[in-house]
């Protein structure tokens, strides 16, 4: 690639990240322009180890036609259906980068959720992708799940998988941002909320501040990597025991708490260090557009209020 013509992408100061499940065709059709423009990073899932992008192309084209200028688009490999492969990590990386070029995207996201995939394989894949992304000006992110405890938080492959510390704790930065899944871990994982001093689980909107603070100060994450705290868009998008949208709490109260948490971090309130904060993420724009009541509630009441921060 001609280095003079290379476009170098940069992570936004504060990102509002939303995933789109391209396999949910009915929900994709329900997404509105207003909802799309509540995000400045949209991640399309999911491709496979062959880098199949053609099945995503129609959805990507439709969404890109509604985006605000400058919105970043990444393709995600994995999801709950991703399985081990006989392909080498180098071949998978090359397949993914081919898809990025073909679809004119801004980078790759690793959302690997099968606990049987060796961390050494994921590390090799990330190293090949980092090299390719650096050469072409693209971004590389990942989406492990929040685990560990308040004193030693970790980021792991979901479903009891290994810690990603060898990747996110490396001396050489591998990821531009980590989209932390702060949901589906269960109620036993708790972290101290810097605002109240109380221990909170993923069943509270305050997991945004609590999880970020633990990871930023004690998570051993490479300082060049941004931490993006991820939460579900509604009560049906994660297990109730570790979902910040609790049925007995009014949705408006939860939405306001989520936005307040982001504000606390951005403003550096309560001795929070905002240096590594990269924004808020949700699973997913598709679920919000189709299943939220009213439809698009998260985009309107949370995402649209985080975006301008």
N, C-alpha and C positions, 0 to 999 in steps of 0.2 A: 504494500500500500504506500502511496506517495505521502510522506510525512507532512509535506506542506499543505496537503488537502485533508489531513486527518481531523475529524471532529472529535474533540475530547469532551466527554460527558462528566459532569460533576453532580454529586449528590446535593439536593436542595438544602438550604439552611435548616428549614423545618419541613419535613416531608409528610404528606398525608397519603399513605400507601393503601391501595385496595387491590385485592386479588379478584380475578374473574375466572370462574370455572367454565371454560369454553364448552364442556360436554353438557352443560345444563342449558340446552338450546332455548327452551321456553323462557327461562329466567333471563337469559341474555337479551332476548327480544323485548323484555319488559324494562330494560335499563334506559333511562332518559338522559337527554343532554345535560340537564341540570345536575343529575347525579354524577355523571362522568366528570363534569367540571368542578366537582367538589374535591377532586384528587389531583395531585401533581406527579404521582408515580402510580402506574397501573401495571400489575404483573399478570400475565396471561398463563393459565395452566390448563392442561399440563402436556408437555411433550415427553417423548420417551428417549431411550438411549440411542436410537437411530436419528434423533433430532427431527422427527416428523413435524413439520410446521404447516403442511398443507391443510390438515384438519383444523387448524386454528386460524387459517388465513381469513376466512369470511368474517369471523368474529372480530379479529384484530382490525380489519379494514373498516367494519361498521363503527367500532368504538373510536378509532382514530379520527373518523369523520366528525365526531362530536367533541373531541378534546380541545382544551385551551392550548394555545401556543406554548411550546416548551415542556409539555407533559412528557415524562420519561416512560418508556415502554420496555418491559423486560419479559423474557419467556422463562417459565419455570419448568424444571424437570423434576419429576417425582410425584408428590402427592401420596395419598394412601395406597394407590395402586402400583407404585414403582416397585420393581422386583430386581434381585441381583441379575447381572448380565455376564455373558462370557466375553463381551467386548472389552478391550483394554481401556484404561482410563484415558489414554491419549486419543484413542478412536472416538470415544464418547465426547470428549472435549471438542474435537474437530467437527463432529456432527452437529453439536450445539452451536458452534460459531458459524457454521454454514447456514443454519436456520436464522441466526441473528442477521446475517448479511442479506439473505433472501427476502426477509420480511422487513428489512430496514428498521431493526429494533435497537435498543440502547444497552442491552446487556442480558445477563443470565442470572437466574435465581436457583439455588439448590434447596429444594423442599423434599429432602429424602426422609421418608418416614418408616422404612422397613428396618427393624432393629438387627436383622441378620446381615446387613451390608457392612463389611468391615470398615472401621474408621480409617485404616491405612489406604483403602481404595478411594474413599471420599477425599482424603487428603491429597492423594496423587491427582485425582480429577480436579480439585480446586487449584492445585499448583499449575496444571496445564492451562486451565481457564484463565488464571490470573495473568500468566505470561501472554496469552492471546489477547485478553482484554486490554492490557497495558499497551500492546503493540498497535491496537486498533482504536483505542480511546473509548472502550466500552466499560460498563460497570459490572461488578460481580457481587451478588448478595446471597444470603442463605437464611433458612427459616427453622432453626432448631427450637426445641421446647424448653421452657424454663423449668429448672430442677434444682436439686441441692437445698441448702438452707440459707438463712439470713447471713451467717458468718462466712459460708463458702458456697455461694450460688454457682450453678453450672448451667450449661446449655447442651442438651443431649438430643440424640435421635429419639423421636417419640416412641411410645409403646415399649419402654424399658430398654432402649438402645444405649449405645456408648456415649460418653462425653465427647464434645467437639473441641475440647481444650487444646489438643495438638494443632488445631487449625486456627481458632480465633485467638489463641494465646501465643502464636508464633512471633518471633522477633521481626520477621518480614511480613508486612500486612498482606493477607490473602483476600479479605472482604472489604468492600467499601461500606457496607452496612449489614447489620444483622437484624432481620425481622423476627423478633422474639415472639414465639407463640406462648403468651401468658394465659393459656387456657388449656383445658383437658388434662392437666397434670394431676388433678385431685386436690382435695382440701387439706391434705397433710403437709403440703409445702407452704410455709408462711415466711413473710419478710416484714421487717419493721418499717412502718409508714413514718417518714420523717416529719410529716405534718402533725400527726396525733401522738406518735410514739407507740402506737398499738401494733400488734402483729396482725397482718392481714393475709388472706389467701386470694386465689384467683376468683373467688366468689364476690369480691369487692372491687369497685372501680378504682379504689386507691392502690390496687396492685400496680398501676402505671407508675406512680411515684416510688412505691416501695420496691418493686422489682428493678426499676432503673437505678435507684440509689445503690442497691446491693450489687448489681452488676458493674456499675461505674466505679465503685470504690473498692470492691473486693472480688470482682469476677475475673481478674487477670486477662482482660480483653486488650488486644493491641490498641494503643491510644489513637491510632489513625483510623480505626473502624468506628462508625456511628452505630449507636444502639437505638433501634426503633422498637417501641413497645407495641405488641400486637394483642388485640382483643376481638372477641366475636362481635358481629354487627347486631345480633339479637339473641333472644333466649333459646332459639332452636339451633343455633350455629355452633354450639359446644355443649358438652356435658354439664348439666345444671350444677353439679357440685363444684365445678371450677369454671363458672361462667359469671361474669360481672353483672349480667342482666338477670336479676332474681325476681321471680313472679310476685313476691309480696312487696317489692319496692316499685314505686311509680317510675315509669320509663323516663319521664322528664327529669326526675331527680338523678337517675343514673347518668343520663346524657350530660347534665350540668356538672356532675362530679368528674366525669371523664375530661371534659374541657378544662375544668379547674385544675386537674392534675397536670395537664400539659402546660398550662400557664405557670404553675408553681415551678416546674422544671425550667421552662424557658427564661423565667425571671430570676432564677437562682434563689427563690425563697426557701426559708427553713434550712439554710446552709446546704442546699442541693447544688452540686456542681454540674452546670448544664453543658460543659465542654464537649462531652461525647454524645449528647442527645441528638438523635437524627429524625425524630418524629413519631407519629402514631400509625399503626397498621391495623387493618381489619380483614377478617375473613367473614363475608366476602361481599363485593359489590353485587354479585348475582343474587345471593341470598337476601340482601337488603331490598333489592328491587322487586323481588317476588314474594317473600315471606314476611317481611316486616309489616307491622300494622301501626299507622298507615304505611303503604309501600314507600321505600326510600327514606324512612325515618332516620336511620343512622347518617345517611349522606346529608340530610337537611339539618339535623340537630347536633351532630358531632363533627363530621368531616368538614362541612362548610364553615364551621367556626374555628377549626384548627388551622385550616389552610392559610388564612391571612396572618397568622402569628409570626 
